[in-house]
Amino acid sequence: MSCLSSIIIRSSSVSSRQCAVGGGGSISSSISNHFKQQVRHKHQVRVIVTKDLPDGQMRGVYAGEVHNVAAGYARNYLIPGKMAVYATPRNFDRCGVIDPEIAAKEEEAQQKLLDDEENEDLKAADILRRYLRNKTLKIVRNVDPNQPIMCHPGHVNAQNLRDKLSKHLKIDLEEHETIRIRNEPIVGLDSKTESELLELIEEIDAPTAVAVKKEASDEGDAESVDNAEETEEEMSTAKSIDTDCDTKVKQLGDYVAKITLAGEYVLPLKFTVQRR
């Protein structure tokens, strides 16, 4: 009887251990399946895995990885269980993890530069773009006592921006590299993404040959044919030479300008006009 009891007790002990291990294995297997199986869900979210899952060594799910999972699974199980957090920019910083999507884009851009080593203009433009990406030029002006948001006397033009770039950021643009200003204050300039800024500066156009031609024709319709031919030559020359715009900013606020570099590469320049 004691032998039989011993056998029963040992069997129960083994069963308990198998249940504990087996149960844990099925849970971890379920977790891994959510990551590994290509199952279509109505709604998925990206999560950052914060710790190795129960059988992570076997299934390949480790802390620091980013996965797409069902929204309900993340909300009801992974997040409460502190196994993962939502893949937000703030959580990437907290976890010390680089967003793989951003890293892939950066790597693609870097590879593009490496593949085109002879294109010095592109390299120079990319370096300057990265340098100016998180910078905003600050320009102060006196204001009109009767109109506190208007500069008086004075204004801000392209030459002022050139001088500011040279003096404070040690950036000296070449003569053929131009600055054109978007003469409208922008609300929430600091929160604009680089792509949004590029869309804004696309609206800034250089004077066209049509405008030059119109000015030439308005000066006198009775000119001789020889003078008209000379005007056509001047138009052709004017079209091929880039110049800074003559826009004058007279109102306080946040603005963006378009810098056109060698090779026709363009990039945004943020600046703010503040009260002295």
C-alpha positions as CSV (number, residue, x, y, z in Angstrom):
1,M,0.0,0.0,0.0
2,S,2.8,2.4,0.8
3,C,4.5,1.5,-2.5
4,L,1.3,2.3,-4.4
5,S,0.9,5.6,-2.5
6,S,4.4,6.5,-3.4
7,I,3.8,5.8,-7.1
8,I,0.6,7.8,-7.0
9,I,2.3,10.7,-5.3
10,R,5.2,10.7,-7.8
11,S,2.8,10.5,-10.7
12,S,0.9,13.5,-9.3
13,S,4.1,15.4,-8.9
14,V,5.2,14.7,-12.5
15,S,1.8,15.6,-13.8
16,S,1.9,18.9,-11.9
17,R,5.3,19.7,-13.3
18,Q,4.2,18.8,-16.8
19,C,1.1,21.0,-16.4
20,A,3.2,23.9,-15.3
21,V,5.7,23.6,-18.0
22,G,3.2,22.5,-20.7
23,G,0.9,25.3,-19.8
24,G,3.6,27.9,-20.0
25,G,4.8,26.4,-23.3
26,S,1.3,26.7,-24.8
27,I,1.0,30.3,-23.7
28,S,4.4,31.2,-25.1
29,S,3.6,29.2,-28.3
30,S,0.4,31.3,-28.6
31,I,2.4,34.5,-28.2
32,S,4.9,33.4,-30.8
33,N,2.2,32.4,-33.2
34,H,0.8,35.9,-33.0
35,F,4.1,37.2,-34.2
36,K,5.1,34.5,-36.6
37,Q,1.9,33.3,-38.3
38,Q,0.7,35.4,-41.3
39,V,-2.8,35.8,-40.0
40,R,-5.0,38.7,-41.3
41,H,-6.5,40.9,-38.7
42,K,-9.0,43.7,-39.1
43,H,-6.8,46.0,-37.2
44,Q,-3.1,45.7,-36.2
45,V,-0.7,47.8,-34.2
46,R,3.0,48.0,-33.9
47,V,4.5,47.1,-30.6
48,I,8.0,47.1,-29.1
49,V,8.8,43.8,-27.2
50,T,10.2,44.8,-23.8
51,K,11.3,41.3,-22.7
52,D,12.1,37.9,-24.1
53,L,8.9,35.9,-24.2
54,P,8.6,32.5,-22.4
55,D,10.1,30.5,-25.3
56,G,11.7,33.4,-27.1
57,Q,15.0,31.5,-27.5
58,M,13.1,28.9,-29.5
59,R,10.6,31.0,-31.4
60,G,12.9,34.0,-32.1
61,V,10.9,36.7,-30.2
62,Y,13.2,38.9,-28.2
63,A,13.2,42.1,-26.3
64,G,13.9,45.1,-28.5
65,E,12.1,43.7,-31.5
66,V,9.2,45.5,-33.2
67,H,6.3,43.5,-34.5
68,N,2.8,44.0,-35.8
69,V,0.1,42.2,-33.7
70,A,-3.6,42.3,-33.4
71,A,-4.8,45.4,-31.6
72,G,-6.9,43.4,-29.2
73,Y,-4.1,41.1,-28.4
74,A,-1.8,44.0,-27.6
75,R,-4.4,45.8,-25.6
76,N,-5.7,42.9,-23.6
77,Y,-2.5,40.8,-23.1
78,L,0.9,42.1,-24.1
79,I,0.6,45.7,-22.8
80,P,-1.0,44.7,-19.4
81,G,1.5,41.9,-19.0
82,K,4.3,44.4,-19.5
83,M,5.7,42.3,-22.3
84,A,5.5,45.1,-24.9
85,V,4.6,48.8,-25.3
86,Y,3.1,50.6,-28.3
87,A,5.6,51.6,-30.9
88,T,5.4,55.4,-30.5
89,P,8.3,57.8,-30.9
90,R,8.3,58.4,-27.2
91,N,8.5,54.7,-26.4
92,F,11.3,54.2,-28.9
93,D,13.3,56.7,-27.0
94,R,12.4,55.2,-23.6
95,C,13.4,51.7,-24.7
96,G,16.5,52.9,-26.5
97,V,15.3,51.2,-29.7
98,I,15.6,52.6,-33.2
99,D,12.4,52.6,-35.2
100,P,13.2,50.0,-38.0
101,E,11.1,51.9,-40.5
102,I,13.0,55.1,-40.0
103,A,16.3,53.3,-39.9
104,A,15.5,51.6,-43.2
105,K,14.7,55.0,-44.8
106,E,17.9,56.5,-43.5
107,E,19.9,53.5,-44.7
108,E,18.3,53.8,-48.1
109,A,19.2,57.5,-48.3
110,Q,22.7,56.8,-47.1
111,Q,23.1,54.0,-49.6
112,K,21.9,56.3,-52.4
113,L,24.7,58.8,-51.5
114,L,27.3,56.0,-51.4
115,D,26.2,54.7,-54.8
116,D,26.6,58.2,-56.3
117,E,30.0,59.2,-54.9
118,E,30.7,61.4,-57.8
119,N,27.7,63.6,-57.2
120,E,29.3,66.2,-54.9
121,D,26.4,68.6,-55.2
122,L,24.0,66.0,-53.8
123,K,26.4,65.2,-50.9
124,A,26.7,68.9,-50.1
125,A,23.0,69.5,-50.2
126,D,22.3,66.4,-48.0
127,I,24.9,67.6,-45.4
128,L,23.4,71.1,-45.3
129,R,19.8,69.7,-45.1
130,R,20.7,67.6,-42.1
131,Y,22.5,70.5,-40.5
132,L,19.6,72.9,-40.9
133,R,16.8,70.4,-40.1
134,N,16.5,71.4,-36.4
135,K,17.6,75.0,-36.7
136,T,15.6,78.2,-36.9
137,L,17.2,81.5,-37.6
138,K,16.2,84.3,-35.2
139,I,16.0,87.9,-36.5
140,V,14.9,90.8,-34.3
141,R,13.4,94.0,-35.5
142,N,11.9,97.2,-34.0
143,V,8.1,97.4,-34.2
144,D,5.6,100.1,-35.0
145,P,4.0,101.3,-31.7
146,N,0.6,101.6,-33.4
147,Q,1.0,98.1,-35.0
148,P,2.9,95.9,-32.6
149,I,3.1,93.0,-35.1
150,M,4.7,95.1,-37.9
151,C,8.4,95.9,-38.3
152,H,9.1,99.6,-38.2
153,P,11.5,100.7,-39.4
154,G,13.0,98.0,-41.5
155,H,12.2,94.5,-42.8
156,V,13.8,91.1,-43.4
157,N,15.0,90.1,-46.9
158,A,17.1,87.4,-48.5
159,Q,20.3,89.3,-47.9
160,N,19.5,89.5,-44.2
161,L,19.2,85.7,-44.2
162,R,22.5,85.3,-46.0
163,D,24.2,87.5,-43.5
164,K,22.6,85.6,-40.6
165,L,23.6,82.2,-42.0
166,S,27.2,83.4,-42.5
167,K,27.6,85.1,-39.1
168,H,25.8,82.6,-36.8
169,L,25.9,79.3,-38.6
170,K,29.1,79.8,-40.6
171,I,27.4,78.9,-43.8
172,D,28.4,81.0,-46.8
173,L,26.3,80.4,-49.9
174,E,27.8,80.8,-53.3
175,E,26.6,83.6,-55.6
176,H,24.7,81.2,-57.8
177,E,22.9,79.6,-54.7
178,T,19.8,81.6,-54.0
179,I,17.3,82.3,-51.2
180,R,13.7,82.9,-51.9
181,I,11.2,83.7,-49.1
182,R,7.7,82.6,-48.6
183,N,6.1,85.9,-47.5
184,E,3.4,84.4,-45.3
185,P,3.7,83.6,-41.6
186,I,3.4,79.9,-40.8
187,V,1.5,78.7,-37.7
188,G,3.1,75.8,-36.0
189,L,6.4,76.0,-38.0
190,D,8.4,74.0,-35.4
191,S,6.0,71.0,-35.7
192,K,6.1,70.8,-39.5
193,T,7.8,67.7,-40.9
194,E,10.5,68.0,-43.5
195,S,8.1,66.8,-46.2
196,E,5.6,69.4,-45.2
197,L,8.2,72.2,-45.4
198,L,9.3,71.0,-48.8
199,E,5.6,71.2,-50.0
200,L,5.5,74.8,-48.7
201,I,8.7,75.9,-50.5
202,E,7.5,74.3,-53.7
203,E,5.0,77.2,-53.9
204,I,7.9,79.7,-54.0
205,D,8.7,80.2,-57.7
206,A,11.4,82.3,-59.3
207,P,10.5,85.1,-61.7
208,T,9.7,83.6,-65.1
209,A,10.9,84.7,-68.5
210,V,7.2,85.7,-69.3
211,A,7.3,88.3,-66.5
212,V,10.7,89.6,-67.8
213,K,9.3,89.8,-71.3
214,K,6.2,91.7,-70.1
215,E,8.3,94.3,-68.3
216,A,10.4,94.7,-71.4
217,S,7.4,95.2,-73.6
218,D,5.7,97.6,-71.2
219,E,8.7,100.0,-71.4
220,G,7.9,100.9,-74.9
221,D,5.9,99.3,-77.8
222,A,7.5,101.7,-80.3
223,E,11.1,100.4,-80.1
224,S,12.9,99.2,-83.2
225,V,13.2,95.6,-84.2
226,D,16.9,95.7,-83.3
227,N,16.1,96.7,-79.7
228,A,13.5,93.9,-79.6
229,E,16.1,91.4,-80.5
230,E,18.4,92.8,-77.8
231,T,15.6,92.4,-75.3
232,E,15.2,88.7,-76.3
233,E,18.9,88.2,-75.6
234,E,18.6,89.9,-72.2
235,M,15.6,87.7,-71.4
236,S,17.6,84.6,-72.2
237,T,20.4,85.7,-70.0
238,A,18.0,86.7,-67.2
239,K,16.4,83.3,-67.4
240,S,19.7,81.5,-67.0
241,I,20.9,83.5,-64.0
242,D,19.4,82.8,-60.6
243,T,19.0,85.7,-58.2
244,D,17.6,86.1,-54.7
245,C,14.0,87.3,-54.4
246,D,13.2,90.9,-53.5
247,T,10.6,89.8,-50.9
248,K,10.5,92.0,-47.8
249,V,9.0,90.5,-44.6
250,K,7.5,93.3,-42.5
251,Q,5.4,91.3,-40.1
252,L,6.5,89.4,-37.0
253,G,6.1,85.6,-37.1
254,D,7.6,82.3,-38.3
255,Y,8.6,81.9,-41.9
256,V,10.2,79.5,-44.3
257,A,12.6,80.2,-47.2
258,K,13.8,78.1,-50.1
259,I,17.5,77.7,-50.6
260,T,18.5,76.5,-54.1
261,L,22.0,75.0,-54.2
262,A,24.2,73.9,-57.1
263,G,22.6,71.1,-59.0
264,E,19.2,72.6,-58.4
265,Y,18.9,70.9,-55.1
266,V,16.4,72.7,-52.8
267,L,16.0,72.7,-49.0
268,P,13.9,74.6,-46.5
269,L,15.3,77.3,-44.2
270,K,13.2,78.2,-41.1
271,F,13.4,81.6,-39.6
272,T,11.5,83.7,-37.1
273,V,11.1,87.5,-36.9
274,Q,10.7,88.7,-33.4
275,R,10.3,92.0,-31.6
276,R,13.5,93.6,-30.4
